[in-house]
Amino acid sequence: MFNADKDKYARSMQKALAVRGMSMDYDAKKFALTGGEFGTANLGNSFEEFQRAPVWKRHSTIEHQAEAFKEFLKSSLPSPQEARSMVMPRVRERRYWELMKKSMKDKGVEGKYTMPTIFAGGHLTHTLVLDTPKSINDCSVESMEKMGLNDKMAYEIAADNLRRRPGGFEELRPGLYRSVWKDQYDATRMMYSEFYANLPINGRPVVMVPNRDVLLITGERDEVGLETMTKVAVEALKLPRPMSGLAYRLDSSWVPFLPPVDHRAYPLLKELQVGQMRNLYDEQRQEMTGGDITDKNGVFISFYVTRKDKLGNFSGITMLFDGVDMSIAEADEIVFMEPMCDGKPGATIGFADWDVVAEVLGDALELEDVYPVRYRVRRYPTTEELARINPIKEK
């Protein structure tokens, strides 16, 4: 597949919408089309879908997407009674909500949409949408007021609407199941145990939601089930609009899950995890720095990189430089570096596990209010602290 250029894609979409009577401006920094009365069309998801399309189908993909954008941007709010039958719960990747928050802040309309519940270790959100015949729109505070609903009432109605939809699970192998609703709410059903409570699985439920239309579930004690589920998820992540490459286990609530290192499913699950986090941190870093090495305040924004050890296992790594005010990604390991010189990294001192560094540095790691998680590090470890951390040159 040929790589697509973002700007060329945006211009093509701009022309396709203009033909449909919608004159919009292109904001390259936000990768979005804006147009006064028409609002904003963020192009991230549609561009991913476009990239995945074969070259010979890309023109028709643009046309199809332009029609969808047109319906979404011109859609009108249904009557309050109609809206009650259309309100639905939806689970989405946290990244989507973070982009919405930024967009609302940029437009000066913070608080326009209902706040989602953030769960699954902070990686997923549970929120409300209006599923109209033409589009699926996030519920605004205004639409909730017009329906005469508070959050509790709306979620109850949404759950009832979800239950009315026909569907279920298919067995991929004994103890492993995949949803067959295919209605854009398959992933959402992880929040409602009634849909899977009677499935014969071995141990606490473990799910993956690689796509809105794919909910995979098996038991935490089912080694083959976990391994097979991960392989199925890898393929589903190649479909348009992927969601999450992480596995989640149901304890008192959903939490990120990895089996022990010697488990047959561990290598691939860990590879998916660090791959997803690398992509999230890459996007975040681009937004924070604009492609530079520091943010607007001169704080060095550390990379999140992945590496494969001698046993073939993947890990996520961030770096900490001596003498630099830094924001570092939360990773499996931290690599300690000597001072930078002329913007170039110094020599590597060694690697250390995140948990060890966090215990030694304590309050020197200041949690930032961003997603994915970052920590502000205003000072390098002292000689004594570095000795306690004991970075290893090669791991």
C-alpha positions in Angstrom: 0.0 0.0 0.0 1.3 3.4 -0.9 1.6 5.9 1.9 -0.9 8.8 1.7 0.0 12.4 2.3 -2.1 14.2 5.0 -2.2 17.5 3.3 -3.2 16.1 -0.1 -5.9 14.0 1.6 -7.3 17.1 3.3 -7.3 19.1 0.1 -9.1 16.2 -1.7 -11.7 16.1 1.1 -12.1 19.9 1.0 -12.9 19.7 -2.7 -15.3 16.8 -2.3 -17.2 18.8 0.4 -17.2 22.0 -1.7 -18.9 20.1 -4.5 -21.6 19.2 -2.0 -22.1 22.9 -1.1 -19.9 23.0 2.0 -17.0 25.5 1.7 -14.5 24.7 4.5 -11.0 25.8 5.4 -8.2 23.4 6.1 -6.4 23.8 9.5 -3.1 21.8 8.9 -2.0 22.1 12.5 -5.2 20.5 13.8 -5.6 18.3 10.7 -9.2 19.3 10.5 -11.6 21.1 8.2 -13.5 24.1 9.6 -16.4 26.0 8.1 -18.3 28.4 10.3 -21.9 27.1 10.3 -20.7 23.6 9.5 -18.5 23.3 12.6 -15.3 21.2 12.5 -14.5 17.9 10.8 -11.5 16.2 12.4 -9.8 14.1 9.8 -7.7 11.7 11.9 -9.9 8.6 11.8 -11.1 9.1 8.2 -7.4 9.5 7.1 -6.5 6.2 8.7 -9.4 4.5 6.9 -8.2 6.2 3.6 -4.7 4.9 4.1 -5.9 1.4 4.6 -7.9 1.4 1.4 -6.2 0.0 -1.8 -5.0 2.7 -4.1 -7.6 1.9 -6.7 -10.4 2.4 -4.1 -9.2 5.7 -2.7 -11.3 7.9 -4.9 -14.5 6.1 -3.9 -13.4 6.2 -0.3 -13.1 10.0 -0.4 -16.5 10.2 -2.0 -18.1 7.9 0.6 -16.4 9.8 3.5 -17.4 13.2 2.1 -21.1 12.0 2.1 -20.7 10.9 5.7 -19.2 14.2 6.7 -21.9 16.1 5.0 -24.6 14.2 6.8 -22.8 14.6 10.1 -22.1 18.3 9.8 -25.6 19.1 8.5 -27.6 16.8 10.8 -30.2 18.4 12.9 -31.2 17.4 16.5 -34.2 15.1 16.6 -37.2 15.9 18.8 -36.8 15.1 22.6 -39.0 12.1 22.3 -37.2 10.8 19.2 -33.8 11.4 20.9 -34.7 9.3 23.9 -35.0 6.3 21.6 -31.7 7.2 19.9 -29.5 7.8 23.0 -26.9 5.0 23.3 -23.9 4.2 25.5 -20.5 4.0 23.8 -17.1 2.9 24.7 -14.3 4.6 22.8 -10.5 5.0 23.1 -9.4 7.7 25.5 -7.5 9.5 22.7 -10.8 10.4 21.1 -12.0 12.3 24.2 -8.7 14.1 24.6 -9.0 15.4 21.0 -12.5 16.5 21.8 -11.4 18.3 24.9 -8.7 20.1 23.0 -11.1 21.1 20.2 -13.6 22.5 22.7 -10.9 24.5 24.5 -9.7 25.9 21.2 -13.2 27.0 20.3 -14.0 28.3 23.8 -16.9 25.9 24.3 -15.5 23.8 27.2 -18.2 21.8 28.8 -20.3 21.6 25.6 -20.4 17.7 25.7 -21.3 15.4 28.6 -18.2 14.1 30.5 -17.4 10.5 29.9 -16.4 8.0 32.5 -12.7 7.1 32.1 -11.9 3.5 33.0 -9.7 0.5 32.1 -6.6 2.1 33.5 -7.4 5.4 31.9 -7.3 4.0 28.3 -11.1 3.8 27.5 -14.1 6.1 28.0 -17.8 5.3 28.5 -20.1 8.0 27.3 -23.4 8.8 25.6 -24.2 9.4 21.9 -27.2 10.1 19.8 -27.5 7.4 17.1 -29.6 9.1 14.4 -30.5 7.6 11.1 -27.8 9.7 9.4 -25.0 9.9 12.0 -23.8 9.1 15.5 -23.1 12.3 17.5 -21.7 12.8 21.0 -24.4 14.0 23.4 -24.1 17.7 24.1 -25.2 19.2 27.4 -27.8 21.1 25.4 -29.3 17.9 23.9 -29.5 16.3 27.3 -31.4 19.3 28.7 -33.8 19.3 25.7 -34.5 15.6 26.4 -35.1 16.4 30.1 -32.5 13.9 31.2 -29.7 13.9 33.8 -26.8 11.5 33.4 -28.2 8.7 35.5 -31.5 8.7 33.6 -29.8 8.9 30.2 -27.5 6.0 30.9 -30.4 3.8 32.0 -32.3 4.6 28.8 -29.2 4.1 26.8 -28.6 0.7 28.3 -32.2 -0.3 27.6 -31.8 0.8 24.0 -28.6 -1.3 23.7 -30.4 -4.4 25.1 -33.1 -4.2 22.4 -30.6 -4.8 19.6 -30.4 -8.4 18.4 -27.0 -10.2 18.4 -24.8 -12.2 20.6 -21.5 -14.1 20.6 -20.0 -16.8 18.4 -17.6 -19.4 19.7 -14.2 -19.2 18.1 -13.0 -22.2 20.1 -14.1 -23.6 23.5 -13.8 -20.8 26.0 -13.2 -18.0 23.4 -16.0 -15.8 22.0 -16.4 -12.9 19.5 -19.3 -10.6 19.3 -21.5 -10.7 16.3 -23.7 -7.5 16.7 -21.6 -5.5 14.3 -23.5 -2.3 15.2 -20.6 -0.1 16.3 -21.5 -0.9 20.0 -19.9 -4.3 20.3 -17.0 -2.9 22.3 -19.5 -1.0 24.5 -21.0 -4.3 25.7 -17.9 -4.9 27.9 -19.5 -2.5 30.3 -22.7 -4.6 30.7 -21.9 -8.0 32.2 -25.4 -9.4 31.3 -24.2 -9.8 27.8 -21.4 -12.2 28.7 -22.1 -13.4 32.2 -23.3 -16.9 31.1 -20.4 -17.6 28.7 -18.5 -20.7 29.8 -15.0 -19.2 30.3 -12.1 -20.3 32.5 -11.4 -17.7 35.2 -12.1 -14.0 35.4 -13.2 -12.4 32.1 -10.4 -11.0 29.9 -11.5 -8.9 26.9 -10.0 -7.1 23.9 -11.7 -4.4 21.9 -9.5 -3.9 18.9 -12.4 -2.3 17.0 -15.9 -0.9 17.7 -17.4 -3.9 16.1 -15.2 -6.5 17.8 -15.5 -7.6 21.4 -13.4 -10.7 22.2 -13.7 -12.5 25.6 -12.0 -15.4 27.2 -11.0 -16.5 30.8 -7.7 -15.5 32.4 -6.8 -19.2 33.1 -7.3 -20.2 29.5 -3.8 -20.1 27.9 -4.8 -21.1 24.5 -7.8 -18.8 24.6 -5.7 -15.8 25.5 -3.1 -16.6 22.8 -5.8 -17.1 20.1 -7.7 -14.0 21.2 -4.5 -11.9 20.8 -4.0 -13.3 17.3 -7.6 -12.5 16.3 -7.1 -9.0 17.8 -4.0 -8.4 15.7 -6.1 -8.9 12.5 -9.0 -6.8 13.8 -6.6 -3.9 14.5 -5.9 -3.8 10.8 -9.5 -2.9 10.0 -10.6 0.8 9.7 -10.8 2.8 12.9 -8.9 0.5 15.4 -9.6 1.1 19.1 -7.3 -0.7 21.5 -4.5 -3.3 21.4 -4.6 -3.8 25.1 -6.3 -6.7 27.0 -8.5 -5.9 30.1 -9.4 -8.1 33.0 -12.6 -7.7 35.1 -11.7 -7.3 38.7 -13.9 -4.9 40.7 -13.7 -2.9 37.4 -11.8 -3.4 34.1 -8.0 -3.1 34.4 -5.2 -3.5 31.9 -4.1 -7.1 31.8 -0.9 -8.9 31.0 -0.2 -12.6 31.9 3.1 -13.7 33.5 6.2 -13.4 31.3 6.4 -17.1 30.8 2.8 -17.3 29.5 2.4 -18.3 25.9 0.3 -15.2 25.2 2.6 -12.8 26.8 5.0 -12.0 24.0 2.3 -10.9 21.5 0.2 -9.1 24.1 3.2 -7.2 25.3 4.2 -6.3 21.7 0.7 -4.9 21.1 0.8 -3.0 24.4 4.1 -1.2 23.8 3.2 -0.6 20.1 0.0 1.1 21.1 1.7 3.2 23.8 4.4 4.2 21.3 1.8 5.5 18.9 0.0 7.4 21.6 3.2 9.0 22.9 4.3 9.9 19.4 1.1 11.7 18.7 1.2 13.4 22.1 4.8 14.5 21.7 4.1 16.0 18.2 1.3 18.0 19.7 3.3 19.2 22.7 6.5 20.1 20.7 5.2 20.8 17.2 8.0 18.6 15.9 10.7 20.3 18.1 12.5 18.6 21.0 11.0 20.9 23.6 7.6 22.4 24.3 6.8 26.1 24.3 8.2 26.5 27.8 11.5 24.8 27.0 10.7 21.5 28.7 12.3 18.5 26.9 9.5 16.1 26.0 11.0 12.6 26.3 10.4 10.0 23.7 8.8 6.6 24.3 10.6 3.9 22.3 10.3 0.1 22.1 13.0 -2.5 22.1 13.2 -6.3 21.8 15.4 -8.2 24.2 17.5 -11.3 23.6 14.5 -13.5 24.5 12.3 -11.7 21.9 10.2 -9.8 24.5 9.3 -6.2 23.9 9.5 -3.3 26.4 8.7 0.4 26.4 11.6 2.8 27.3 11.8 6.5 28.1 15.0 8.5 28.7 16.3 10.9 31.3 19.1 13.3 30.6 21.3 14.9 33.2 20.9 18.7 33.5 17.7 19.0 31.5 14.1 20.0 32.6 12.1 17.1 31.3 8.7 15.5 30.9 9.0 11.7 30.6 6.6 9.1 29.5 5.6 6.3 31.8 7.4 3.2 30.5 8.8 -0.2 31.6 12.3 1.1 31.8 14.2 4.4 32.0 17.5 4.8 30.3 19.8 7.3 32.1 21.9 9.6 29.8 24.8 12.0 30.3 24.1 15.7 29.5 23.1 16.6 26.0 25.6 18.5 23.9 24.5 20.8 21.0 21.1 19.2 21.0 22.6 15.7 20.7 22.2 12.9 23.3 25.0 12.2 25.7 26.4 8.8 26.4 24.2 6.1 27.9 24.8 5.4 31.6 22.4 2.5 31.9 18.9 1.1 32.1 16.7 0.7 35.2 13.1 -0.6 35.9 10.5 2.1 36.2 9.3 0.9 39.6 12.8 1.1 41.1 13.3 4.7 39.8 9.9 5.8 41.0 10.6 4.4 44.5 13.9 6.1 44.8 12.9 9.5 43.3 9.5 9.7 44.9 8.1 13.2 44.8 10.7 14.3 42.2 8.4 12.6 39.7 5.4 15.0 39.4 2.4 13.5 37.7 1.1 15.7 34.9 -2.5 16.1 33.9 -2.2 14.7 30.4 -2.9 11.5 28.5 -1.0 9.3 28.0 0.6 9.6 31.4 3.7 11.8 31.8 5.8 12.9 34.7 7.7 16.1 35.1 11.2 15.6 36.3 12.9 18.8 37.4 16.1 17.3 38.6 18.4 14.4 37.8 19.1 11.8 40.5 21.8 12.6 43.0 24.9 10.4 43.1 23.5 8.6 46.1 20.1 8.1 44.4 21.8 6.9 41.2 23.8 4.4 43.2 20.5 3.0 44.7 18.9 2.8 41.3 22.0 1.1 39.9 21.4 1.5 36.2 22.6 -1.5 34.2 24.6 -0.8 31.0 23.1 -3.6 29.0 19.9 -5.4 29.7 
